[in-house]
Amino acid sequence: MTGFFHHDLFLKHLEEYDHVERPERLTTIIDKIKQSPISSSISFIRAEAAEREWLERVHDPKYVEGILTLKVKDAVILDWGDTVATPASPQAALYAAGCGVQAVRMVLDDQISSAFCAVRPPGHHAERNRAMGFCIFNNIAVATADLLEHGGLQRVAIIDWDVHHGNGTERIFAEDDRVLYVSLHQYPHYPGTGPADMTGVGRGTGYTLNIPMNAGAGDDEYTGAFDNLILPAIDDFKPEFILISAGFDAHRNDPLSGINLSSAMYGKMTRLLKERADSHCRGRIVSFLEGGYNLEALAESVEKHLAVLTLTE
């Protein structure tokens, strides 16, 4: 059974605020999945809040304190005008980060086979002490740190196929040889990071794989990246758990990118990663919603993604 983690707070973040990262992204996904034949293979699970110590594994304590004590009457700009908090945002961010820990622990304990964290706000741009790119806490980084510290794992792979480079995730783990961070992203594009020659720092050198993609790249180019770069890197690393920063904004209909993926490609990428999870880590795989701003394309792509996650041998 695949867990679908969600909370009503995720719908209240940026409620009644004009923003491209809007609550309708989630309602459209949820409606699509509940009406899909795959719904019988999905367990809808209420997300739980993060504990503060989980957040402080990857974020500066002063930053965590600032977010959790933030008082918002209307809206507060957190970064460059595009990262915004409304009254429910601090609690939504707390539950979005907690959700990932909850999911990976349930997979480790064999309570569910895989999971999709349908969270808002997203996370992969958030840095140790900075909100950025619609992100407040780095949800996938919090879950990764829990796998390493609480779960006792030594090798966790993060595959980030969001169209924007996950600068926050990369920087948090750049010096850590226990984390393989792989990112396919349009380049040059926001946030301007992620060149191919950034491969990690110090002990972590060789454990960051950036794959910049030119605008106009599509299914064939992404398939080539998987076959020639990503799958061999995963096979060499032999992860004990695979996490996916599952942004769906590389879709050809997305308004914020110039990449031309089909909805079906998200199913194919998921299948390739699920096969590696089955080979290396007992099928342990959890994905986190990141970007995706065309509602129809987003819902269709998530359905393709989950259709593969729900498959059992």
N, C-alpha and C positions, 0 to 999 in steps of 0.2 A: 504493500500500500504506500502510495506517495502522499506525504503531508503537504497541505496547502495552508501556509501560516498567514494569518490576517488578524487585524484588530480594527474596531470602529474608529479609533484615534487616527488611523492612517487616512481616513476620509475627511477628517476635520482639519488636518494640516493644510493651510492655504485656502480653507473654505471661504468662499465669497471674496477671494482675492484674485485679480486678473493675472494669471501666470500660466505659462505653457505647461508647467509641471503641476497639473490640476487634478483634483480628486476624481474627475471623470475617467482618468486613466485606469484607476482601480475598479470603479463600478463597471466599466466596459469589459475588463478582463473577467471579473467575477461572473457577470451575466453570461459571457461566452462559455466559460468553463462549466457552469451549472447546467447549461443547455446542451452541452457536448456529451457524446456517448462515453467519453473518458471519465465523466464525473463519478461513475460507480467504482472507479479504481482510485479515487482521491478521498482522503480524509481531511476535512476542513477543521483546522486546529486554531484555537484562539491564542494569539501571541501573548507572551509574558514580558514583563519589564526586565531590563538589564539591572544587574547589581553594579554599584559604582566601581567596585574594584575591577570588574570586567572592562569597563570603559577606560580606566586608568592604566591598563596594560598597553594601550596604544595611543592614548591621548594624554596631554598634559593635565594634571589635576586642576590647575587654575582654569583651564579652558572648560573642563567638565563642570566645575562649580559655576562658572559663568553661564553656561547653557541651562543647567538644571535650576538655577535661581532666577532666570530671566523672567521678568514680568512684562507681559505684552498686552496692551489694551486694544490695539488695532493691528499694526504691522510694524516690524522692525527689520531694517536692512542689515544683514549680517556680513555681506561681502559683495562689493562691486555692483550692487543693485539687483543682482540676479538670484541671490540666496536670501530668502526672506523667511522670517518667523511670524506666525500669527498666534493667537492665544493658545491653541492646542499643540503648537509645534514642539516645545521642549518635551512634553510627555510623549508625543508621537515619536520623536527621535529616540527617546529612552526605550520605548517598546520595539522600535525597528531594530535597534542594536541587540536587545534582549532576545528577540525572535530568532536570530541566527544562532545564538548559543543554544537556545532551546532545541532548535532543529538538529544541529550537529550532535548534540548529546543524545537525542532520541534515535538518530541513525546509528550512533556508536553502540547504543544499548539494544539495537535490533527491534525497537518498537515500531519503526517505519523503515521502508527500504530506501527512500530518497525523499527530497523535500524541495519545495519552491517557496521562498519567502516573499510574499506579495506586499512589499513594504513601501512606505513613504514616510519621511523623505528618503531618497536614495543615499548611497554612501561613498562611492569609490573616489570622489574628489576630495573628501574631507581629510585634512592633514592633522598632525598631532595637536596643533594649537590653532586651527583655523577652519572655519566653515567655508565652503567653496563649491561652485558649480551645482547649486541646488542641494548640496549635501551638508549635513550637520555632524553626525557621528559616522565613522567609517564602519558600516555594518559588517562587511565581509572581513575586515581586519580584526574586529572584535571577536568574531567567530573563529578565525584562524588562530589568534592568540589563545583562545580557550582550548582548541584542539592540542596546541603545543604545551600549555601550562597545566590545564586540568586533565585533558585526555591523555597526556604523556606521549603524543605522537612525535616523530622525528622528521617526517617528510609530508608536507601539505602542498598541493599544487593549486594555484589560482589561475583560472583562465578567464580573461576579461575581453569579451567580444563587443562591449559597448563601443559605439563609433568614436567616442572621446577617450583619450588616454586616461587611465586611472592613476593620476599623479600621486594622490594621497596614499593609495595602497602600495604603489611602488616605493615611495620614500619611507614608509613605515617599515618595510621589510628589505630594503636595499642591502643591508649589511648582514642579513640572516640566511645562512645556507640551508636552513630547514624549510624554507619557503621558495618554491619555484613560481615566479610571477611571469605570466605570459599575457601580452596585450596585442590585439589587432586593433588598429585605430586609423582613422583618416588623418593624414599628415601632409602638410601643416594644417592644423585645425585647433580649436580650443582643447585644452588649455595651453598649447604650445610646447608641451613636453613629449617625451617618448621617442627620441631618435633611436635608430638601430644600434648605434654605438654605446648606448647606455645599457650595460650588461650587469650592473650591480656594483657594490662598493666593498672593499676589504674582503672579509671572509665570505661575503655574499656575491663576489664577482663570479659571473657565469650562471647565476641563478635568476637573472632577469632577462627575459627574451621579449624585446620590442619588435613588432612587425608593422612598420608604417605602411599604410595603403594609400595609393593615389586616389583622388576623387575620380569617380567613374568605375572603380573596381567593383566587381560583382561576384556571383557564385563561383565562377571558374577560378578567379584569383584567390578567393578565400579557400576553396578546395585545395589549391596548390600549396597555400600556406600551411594548411593542416597536414597534408601528406608529406611535405618536404621539411617542415620545421617543427610544428607543434607536436605531432604524434611521436616523432623520434625523441624530442626533448622529454616528453612524458615517460616514454619507455626507458630512457637513460636514468631518469630521476626515480622512477618506481614509487610514486606517491602512496601514502597510506590513506589519503582522503583527497577528493577533488572538489573544489568549490568553483562556482561560475559567477562572475559578475555579468549577469544576463541583461544587458541593455539591448533594446530592440530598435535602436535609432539608426542602425546601418541599413535599414529597410529602404528600398527604392522610393517609397512614398513618404518617407519621414521629412518634415520641413527643416530639420536642423542639420542635415548632412548631405554629402554628395556621393555616398556609397550606394550601390544598386543591388542589394541583396533581395532575394525573393523570400516570402514567408516560409517556403519549403526548406530553404537553406538553414533556418534555425533548427528544424527537425534533424537535418543531416549533421550539423555540428554537434547537436546533442547526442545523436547516435554514436558518432566517433568518440566522444568523451565518455559516454556510458560504456562503450566497449572497453576502453582503457580502465575505467573504474572496475569493471567486472574482472579484468585481467590482473590488476595490481592491488586493488584495495577492497575486495569483497563487495563491490558495487556501491561503495560509499560515495554519494554525490549529493550536493546541496547547491541550489542556485538562488541568487538574490536579484530581485528586480532593480535595475538601474534606470536607463533612459528608454525612450520610445514615446513619440509625441503625435503620431497619426493614430487616432483611436482605433480605426478599423484594422490597420496593419498591425498595431500592437496586439490586439486581442487575438487575431488570427495567428500571429507568430508565437505568442505564448501557448496557444492551443497546440501548435505543432511541437513545441518544446516539451510540453507536459505529456503529449501522446507518447513520446519516446521514453520519458522518465517512468511512466506507468507500466511499460512493457516488462514482463517477467519471463524468465526462461521456462 
